[in-house]
Amino acid sequence: MIIVLKPGATEEQINHIVEKLKGFGLQIHMSKGEERTIIGAIGDERVLANQPLEIFPGVEKVMPILQPFKLVSREFKKEDTIIEFENGIKIGGKKIHVMAGPCAIESKELLIQIAEDVKAAGASFIRGGAFKPRTSPYTFQGLGEEGLKYLSEAKKKTGLLVITEVMDPRDIELILPYTDIIQIGTRNMQNFRLLTEVGGYDKPVLLKRGLSATIKEFLMSAEYIMAKGNTKVMLCERGIRTFETYTRNTLDLSAIPVIKKLSHLPVIVDPSHGVGKWDLVAPMAKAAVAAGADGLIIEVHPNPEEAFSDGEQSLKPKAFKELMKELKEIAKAVGREL
């Protein structure tokens, strides 16, 4: 439930309410605005059945959170969440940020080359998989820690922030020093142990939608992360599995306004995995920006035919540079920046 305090509620009154709620075993999440303080009490609200919180000093009103995803919901937090990074980059505000790079890290030289290319085109993040979840156990699985070190080198040379995927809770401590965003891939969207573990760290998380996940299931997975205390969550639409076979997946762009209606979290779109064909990436990226996405994650590779993973959906640097120019115009048309 949400407890809205009166303007001018004292610290003593706030602390009294918080201690009372904690005594009932509820998790407390506080938001202090310019005029009002809002307290979110998360847990089994039945313990408060006989506790009229409205009579507590300083309380203006008490409202239930109707959605099953509490912390993620727009009911809990009306304003958009903005995630700020060490270099001043903010995701969730007016400016749209692009994450770009190869699907899998193949070598230090190639990664740095790609990082320099996407930086010159206007990207803010370098993406690359050091640990790769693959459908077949016989295909390339990533370079592991060696790949993470290459990401670190690319960051030092270009200033780009890093996003990379974690697949196993045992690898979180290894990955944390090398990355600015932890990516949870589509196959792990409902790996609740992994979600709970990353929720215990103060590190931004990009959570990708599962292959056949409903939006409700998607948001409930984000709730697992936030329930452990990590509020820096971004939601990534990357296509869902439908009866259509021409594209790799069906990119659900309607998910952007739906999620923004239901949740305060930033929405990122992955058109590369959404369509699986390089020539369809650009139009879907443009459509995503027009629909309100806060960012894009795009695969880029100078030699897609030789890529270790997902070459068929990777843009060459020249095509990526052209796309970035076009995206700036679309962003401007919808009142955003890129």
N, C-alpha and C positions, 0 to 999 in steps of 0.2 A: 504494500500500500504506500501511498504518498501522503506525507504530512506537510502541509503548507503552513509555515509560521507567519505570524503577523509582522508587518514592518516594524523594525525596532526591537524585535525579540532579543532578550539579553542572552549572554553566553551561559549564565547560570540556568536559565530556562531551557536552552538548547541541550546543555549537558544533562539536565534532569530527565528530559525525554529520551535522549540517547541511552542513558544508563538503564532506564526502565525497559526499553525495547531490547537491549542486549540481555537483560535479565530473563527475557522470554526466549532467548536463543535465536533471535533474528539478526541477520546481517544488516549493517547500517551503511548507507551510501548517502553522503551529504553533498548538496550543491548550493553554493552561496552566490546569489546574484547581487546586483546593485541595490535592490529594494527588499528582496525576500530571500529567506533560506528555505530550502526544500529538503526534507529528510525522506529517503527511500528505505522502507523496512521490507527486507526480502526473506522469505521463508514460509513456514506454515502459519498462516494468519489466523488459524482457528484458535491459537493460544490467546488471541486478543478479543475473543468473542464477548467476554464480560468486562472489557477494559475500555471505557468511553474516553478515548484519547482527546476528543474535542474539548473536554473540560480542563485539560492541562494548561497551565499558564503559558501564554505565547502562541498557542495553536489557533490558526484561523479556520482551517478545514482539513478534513481527512478524506482521501479519495482512494478507492480500490484501483489496482492496475488490472484491467480485464484480460489483457493478452497473457498467454502462458510464458512468453519471453518478457521478463520484467525489466531488467537493466537495459536491454537492447531497445526497448519500445519507445516510441515517440511520446507515449503517455508519461513515462518516467522522466524524459528529458525533451523539452520542446525545441530547444535550439540545436542546430547541427553540431556534431562533434567535429572538432578540428584537431588533427594530430600534427604536432610540431616536432621538427628534427633539429639536430645539432647545428646545422648550417642555416637555420631560419626557414627552410622549406616547410610549408603547411599544406597538408592534404585535407580537403573538406571545405576549403574556403572558395574564393572567387577564381583562383588560379587552378587550372587543370595541369596535373603532372603526368609525365610519361615515363614508364619503366621499360627498358629495351635491352636486348642482348640475345645470346644464343640459348637454345633450349638446354643444352648440356655444355659444360666447360670442357674443352678439348685440349687446349694448350695455353700456356701463359701468353705467348706471342699473339696468338689469334684473339684471345680475350681482350688484351690491351688494345689491339687494332680495332676491334668492334667497339670497345668503350670509347675510344677517341672519335670514332665515326658518329656514334649516337649522341655523344656530348656536343659535337659540332652542330648536329642537327637540332639540338634543343632538349634532349632527354635529361631528366633529373636523377635517374637511377640506372644502374647496370644490373641486369638480371642474368642469372646463370645457375644451372643445377650442378651441385657437387655430388649430391646423392640423388639418383634418378629412379623413381618408381616406374618400372616397365612392365608391360603386359606379359612379355616373355622373359623367363629367367636367363635366356641365352644372349640377350641383347645388352648393349653397353649400359652399365649401371652407375657410371660416374667415377670421378677421380678421388672422391672423399676429401680428406683434409688437404691434400695437395691442391685440389681445386679451390678450396676455401682460401688458401694462401695466394693463389692467382687473383682471386677477387680482391683481396687486400691490396695487391700490387696495382690492380686496375684503379682502385679507389685513390691510392696515393698519387698516381700519375694524372688522373683526370679530375678528381674532386667529386666524382659521382658517388652517391650513396648506393648501398648494396642491398639487394633482396635475393634470398636463396631459400630453398625448401628444406624443412626438417621432416624426416619420415619416422623417426624412432625417438621416444623420450630419452633414451640413453645417449643420444647425440646432441641434445640441446646445449649442454655446457660447452661442448666442443665448438658448436656453431656460433654461439652468442658473441664472442669477441670479433668475429669476422663480418657480421651482418648488421644492417640497420633495420631491416624488416624480416621477421620470420614468416615464411610462406607455409601454409598448411594446404597441401594439394587436394584435388577433388576426391581421390581415393581414400583420404584420411578425414574427410569432413565429419564423419561420425565415429572417428577413433577417439572415444571420449576420454581415454586415459591420456592420450597425447594432448587433447584440448585442455584438460585440467592441468597438465604439467606446464604448458606454455602460459597458462593463465596466472601462474605463480611468479612470472617475471615481468619486470617493467620494460618491456620491449615491444614495439609495434608488431602487430600480427596481420597478415593478409590471409583471410580464410576464403578458399575457393568453394563454390557450390558443387555439391555432389552430382554425379552423372544423372541420377533420377530423383534428386531431392526436390521436394516442394519448397516453396519460400518459407513456410512455417518451420519445416525441418531445418532449413538453412539458418534461420534466425535462432532456433533453439540451440544449434551447435555453437553459435556465437555467444549465447548465454552461458554455456559451460566455461568459456574463457573468461568472461566478465565476472562471473560468480566467484572466481578465485582472486579477483582484484585487479586484473589487467583490463583497463578501459580503452586501450589504444588498439581498437580492432577496426579493420577495413573488410568489407564484404566484396568478393569478386565473382561476378557473373562470367562464366566461361563456356556456356553452352550446356544443354541437357540432351539426353538420349531420347529420340523420338523414332517414329516409323520412317522418317526421311533418311535416305542413304547417300544422297548426292554430296552432302557436306558431312564433315566428320561428326559434328554435333549440330543442334539447332540453337543458335544464339538467341536467348530470350531477352530481347531488349526491353520488353514490357516490365521485366523485373526491376529495372532502374527506378521508374516512378513508383512502382508498388512498394519497393523496399524503402524509398524515401518517405513514403506516406506512413509506413508502419514503424520505421526506425530512424534514429538520429545519426547512425553510423555512415561514414563515407562509403561510396560505391565505386569500385574499379571494374573495368570491363576488359576481358582478354579475348579480342577478336581472332587471334591466331588459333587458339584451341577451339574457339566457337565455330569456325568454318573449316579449318584444316587445309585450306587452299590459299596460296599466297595472293592470288589475284582477287580474292574476295575480302582480304583483310582490310584494305583501305576503305572500301565503301561501308563496311561494318564499323570501323573505327570512327568514321565521320558520323554515322547514325548514332553511335553511342554518345558522342559529345553532344549532338543535337538533343538527345533524350535526357541529358542531365548528368552524365557520368562525371565523377570527380577526378578520374584518372584512367589511364590505359596501360596495359602490359602487353608488349608486342615483341615477337621473336624476330631477330635480325641476324643474318649470317652472310658473309661475302661470297661463299661458295655453297649454296644450299644443296647442290647435288652431291656434295662430299660431306655434309653434316652428319655427325654421329647419331643425331636424333631430330626428328620433325623438320627435316629440310624442306619438305613439300609445303609447309605453311610459313616459312621464314621469308621475310623481305630482304632484298639486297640493300646495302647502305644507301645507294642512290635513290631507290624507291622509297625508303624510309624518310630520307631528307625531303623528298617531294611531298610525301604525305604530311609531314610536320608543317610545311608551309600551308597546305590546304586546311589543316586542322585549326590553324590560327584564325583563319577567316571565319570558319564555322563557329569557333568559340566566341569570337567577337559578336557574331550575329545573335547569339543567345545570351549575351551579357556576361560572358566569362573571358578569361585570359588563358593563353597557353605559351 
